[in-house]
Amino acid sequence: MNELDSLYIASLLHDIGKFIERAKDNRIQQEALSYYEQKIVSKNYAHKRYSAWLIDKFKKEKDFLKDETIKTLVLWHHRGDDQNCDDYESINRKGVLLKLLRIADDLASSERRENPELEAVDYYLAKIHSPFQSIQLELNNELKQLTGKYYLNKEKLALDKKYGFPNNLNVDKTNCYQELVKDFLNEFKYVENDESLLYLIEKYLTNVPAQTPVEINGKEMLFKPDINLFDHSRSVAAIAVCLFLEYKFGSWQAKDKQILTNDYYQQDLEEPIILINGNLTGIQNFIFDVKSEKAAQKLKGKSFFIQLLADVCVKYLLEKLELKPANLLYNGGGNFFILAPAYKEKQLNKVTEQIITMLKSLDIYLAFGLVKVGLEDFSDFSRVFSNVTKEANKNKQQKFKQLNWETVFNPTSQKLNEDEFYKRLTEELVCDEILIRNYRENEILSEYQKPFITLNYAVEFHPETTGISSESIIFNSTDFARTHKGFRFAVKDLPLWNKKNIEMFEKLNEEYNHKFETKGDEKLYPNSIISFERLSQYSYFETGTQKLGVLKMDIDNLGKLFSEGLPKEFEYKTKEGQIKRESYRTISRIASLSRAIKWFFEGYINLLINLPEYKDRLYVVFSGGDDFFVVGSWNKVFSFAEKVRNEFCEFVCNHTAITLSATLLVVDEKYPVSRFAAIAEERLHKAKYQSKSKNSISVFDIVVSWDDFHKAKLLKEKLVGLVNETGKRAVIEKIRKSTKGFEKIKSQAELGKVEMIKVWRLAYYLREMFNPKEKDEKMMSIKDKVEEIVKQYEVLIFEALKGESTSIKIFPIAARWAEFETKNLLNKEMKND
């Protein structure tokens, strides 16, 4: 084991003792105390002893822990206060390796800030804040921030709501660490390398606070619990790797004197680190360039191929630049960030040229951004992220500038974007595990793997042999340690036929006189993908409208959220009256924020699409980063849009600065895929920019707020109720007629020019539906519903007259929606004729 490996593992484990100590296990406490009794470390910074205890417990059976340097670094990364102990000597006298760990910890630890407004609690009961708690964003001249406090449960990383959604309880009733630490130690037995170690600490430490408000020996240390131990530890590890490599091979060579000082910030040390941003462009055109016929068999494969492509590019970069897994700060939605030593910049140019050449055959480009990072830049890492993103976006406008003209303009031997190439990949997504490995010479692989082979990689799904399986990654489960190297979240499940839903479909089809062919070439087979055509037929059975729904949705103001959402500084007054300022936009907070958003779109969405009302009715084309695209039975897609929005709001603590915009389309099942994708993109843009505050949805090409979308749904339900009560769809036509004048009336009302006769005429259309002479219970019920709708309509008109914001657009949306949802009445009448 070399020095880099030892430093990396020590960085990952330097604070693990905080987690173990909080379990308050009597046996572990006594064994950890022995490091003090032997005068190896002082009593202060107790977590050092517990971290060392873990290493000693497993080092005999774990090769990656055997180097004594790891334990030494962990024990001495804070200076002790007992002059009789080995850790009392200044860290500056204990060598560069330890000092690099100390610097890395300092750079990642500027987040440890005190807040005198907090109350000291039993630190092992304190819960961590939601990563969205501290977001403050000025939008439309209004500062958006939370007023309440939101916390996360101490749960292992998982897909369920209990793990990732906030609540208002700041402390646990009992010590949750006891069970967590017990399970962690049991799983640690199966960890065989630093890659699996990173996955294990991610599983257990993402909801564990790195610091808590606590009283120690009568002194209050009111640290805000808003940074988790995993993001802190992986940030320290990434920084430490960069500093070590820059010291060995870069601008910090022979700079021992400058490094081994307390004021290293002020020494003549060049920027030791670079932040790399890779952004795949052209992916929308690539994904949706499929023929509509049997599109469901290929579309998901093309979408997932983009994820694999990003994974392979990241793996290639990490290996060529000789970095560690923790140096990857983020990878999602075709966008990734890597922290690397500054001297690697020249090598990066050559490596990126190889990647870009490979991507040319796919009509995809990987735009790179790069910025240098000095020690002082870690106090405002949002600015670093913002600058590198700007660099990548600028390079999008200069595609292939890294390549010579001959490479750019020479035709490739074969375009690797044929639909059929990705049918195989779509089929492979039913597997539960994946392995990206080195290519074996002369092996025959699927056509879609040709780009990977050029970088000497191959992808396997569901490996069979035990040896290979232990190196693979399991999908959508964190129970990996006994059988796999790690885990990953991905929304890959597709609507599939099974015995139960085949029987249900055929029963419904029989009720409609076998309207749809299900024999011969159209026979339904278990485990085959439910086609877009069949998804639209499901809608026909339920609503009478044989259409597909299309939903595209993403987060508003995402760039601003990361660059400005966290306050630059936090100013507070200590109890002694001293004014202090602490940095807030740290690398750990940014990492935590991005990882949380990724968890929602790549993890939690899996639970939503598998709810009983949506299972096998939605086809998720992609869901990653901050957005997703769904096709399915139109009525289920409409319902799903509001479901996702409501869940997202709860997830982000109902923060008014963190919102979603979306578009909903209704299209024929044979409508060109590329066309409905383009329309969805256009209308999503309208939803964002036709509304002052964004946070809107385009429905039937009408942009409304989410609140108005919900009102339209409630109005639609009233209209559907009227149709079912009257047995006639004429009510829908009445509403359609009445809505034709809405936009004109609204614009006139804003000018104060409404002709009242038009208002009453529109109301007349509705009242025409019941006979006031009939007094039976049914007619009176109809009358009440009509009057309720008329009253709602009149209120909206008068709001417009007064110049107030109005929800008048809900009427045309509700009418069109109800029209689609009640065609089954017409179809049933036809069926019975």
Stockholm file with secondary structure:
# STOCKHOLM 1.0

chainA/1-833         MNELDSLYIASLLHDIGKFIERAKDNRIQQEALSYYEQKIVSKNYAHKRYSAWLIDKFKKEKDFLKDETIKTLVLWHHRGDDQNCDDYESINRKGVLLKLLRIADDLASSERRENPELEAVDYYLAKIHSPFQSIQLELNNELKQLTGKYYLNKEKLALDKKYGFPNNLNVDKTNCYQELVKDFLNEFKYVENDESLLYLIEKYLTNVPAQTPVEINGKEMLFKPDINLFDHSRSVAAIAVCLFLEYKFGSWQAKDKQILTNDYYQQDLEEPIILINGNLTGIQNFIFDVKSEKAAQKLKGKSFFIQLLADVCVKYLLEKLELKPANLLYNGGGNFFILAPAYKEKQLNKVTEQIITMLKSLDIYLAFGLVKVGLEDFSDFSRVFSNVTKEANKNKQQKFKQLNWETVFNPTSQKLNEDEFYKRLTEELVCDEILIRNYRENEILSEYQKPFITLNYAVEFHPETTGISSESIIFNSTDFARTHKGFRFAVKDLPLWNKKNIEMFEKLNEEYNHKFETKGDEKLYPNSIISFERLSQYSYFETGTQKLGVLKMDIDNLGKLFSEGLPKEFEYKTKEGQIKRESYRTISRIASLSRAIKWFFEGYINLLINLPEYKDRLYVVFSGGDDFFVVGSWNKVFSFAEKVRNEFCEFVCNHTAITLSATLLVVDEKYPVSRFAAIAEERLHKAKYQSKSKNSISVFDIVVSWDDFHKAKLLKEKLVGLVNETGKRAVIEKIRKSTKGFEKIKSQAELGKVEMIKVWRLAYYLREMFNPKEKDEKMMSIKDKVEEIVKQYEVLIFEALKGESTSIKIFPIAARWAEFETKNLLNKEMKND
#=GR chainA/1-833 SS CCHHHHHHHHHHHTTHHHHHHTTCCHHHHHHHHHHHHTTSSCSSSTHHHHHHHHHHHHTTTCGGGCCHHHHHHHHHSSCCSCTTSGGGSCGGGSCHHHHHHHHHHHHHCTTCCBCTTSCCCCTTTBCEECTTTTCEEEETTEEEECCSCCEECCCCSCSSHHHHSCBSCCBCSSCTHHHHHHHHHHHHTTCCSHHHHHHHHHHHHTTSBSSCEEEETTEEEEBCCCSBHHHHHHHHHHHHHHHHHHHHHSTTTTCHHHHSSTTGGGSSCCCCEEEEEEEEESHHHHHHCSCSTTGGGTHHHHHHHHHHHHHHHHHHHHHHTTCCGGGEEEEETTEEEEEEEGGGHHHHHHHHHHHHHHHHTTTCEEEEEEEEECGGGGGBHHHHHHHHHHHHHHHHTTTTTTSCHHHHHSCCSCCSCCGGGGHHHHHHTTSSEEEEEECCTTCCCCGGGHHHHHTTEEEEESCCSHHHHTTSEEESCSCCTTTCSEEECCCCCCCBCCHHHHHHHHHHHHHTTSCSCCSGGGCCCTTSBCCHHHHHHHHHHHHSCCCEEEEEEEETTHHHHHHHSSCSEEEEECTTSCEEEEECBCHHHHHHHHHHHHHIIIIIHHHHHTSTTTTTTEEEEEEETTEEEEEEEHHHHHHHHHHHHHHHHHHTTTCTTSCEEEEEEEECTTSCHHHHHHHHHHHHHHHHHSSTTCCEEEETTEEEEHHHHHHHHHHHHHHHHHHHHHSCSHHHHHHHHHHTTHHHHHHHHHTTCCCHHHHHHHHHHHHTTSCTTCCSHHHHHHHHHHHHHHHHHHHHHHHHHTTCCCCTTHHHHHHHHHHHHTHHHHHHHHHHC
#=GC SS_cons         CCHHHHHHHHHHHTTHHHHHHTTCCHHHHHHHHHHHHTTSSCSSSTHHHHHHHHHHHHTTTCGGGCCHHHHHHHHHSSCCSCTTSGGGSCGGGSCHHHHHHHHHHHHHCTTCCBCTTSCCCCTTTBCEECTTTTCEEEETTEEEECCSCCEECCCCSCSSHHHHSCBSCCBCSSCTHHHHHHHHHHHHTTCCSHHHHHHHHHHHHTTSBSSCEEEETTEEEEBCCCSBHHHHHHHHHHHHHHHHHHHHHSTTTTCHHHHSSTTGGGSSCCCCEEEEEEEEESHHHHHHCSCSTTGGGTHHHHHHHHHHHHHHHHHHHHHHTTCCGGGEEEEETTEEEEEEEGGGHHHHHHHHHHHHHHHHTTTCEEEEEEEEECGGGGGBHHHHHHHHHHHHHHHHTTTTTTSCHHHHHSCCSCCSCCGGGGHHHHHHTTSSEEEEEECCTTCCCCGGGHHHHHTTEEEEESCCSHHHHTTSEEESCSCCTTTCSEEECCCCCCCBCCHHHHHHHHHHHHHTTSCSCCSGGGCCCTTSBCCHHHHHHHHHHHHSCCCEEEEEEEETTHHHHHHHSSCSEEEEECTTSCEEEEECBCHHHHHHHHHHHHHIIIIIHHHHHTSTTTTTTEEEEEEETTEEEEEEEHHHHHHHHHHHHHHHHHHTTTCTTSCEEEEEEEECTTSCHHHHHHHHHHHHHHHHHSSTTCCEEEETTEEEEHHHHHHHHHHHHHHHHHHHHHSCSHHHHHHHHHHTTHHHHHHHHHTTCCCHHHHHHHHHHHHTTSCTTCCSHHHHHHHHHHHHHHHHHHHHHHHHHTTCCCCTTHHHHHHHHHHHHTHHHHHHHHHHC
//
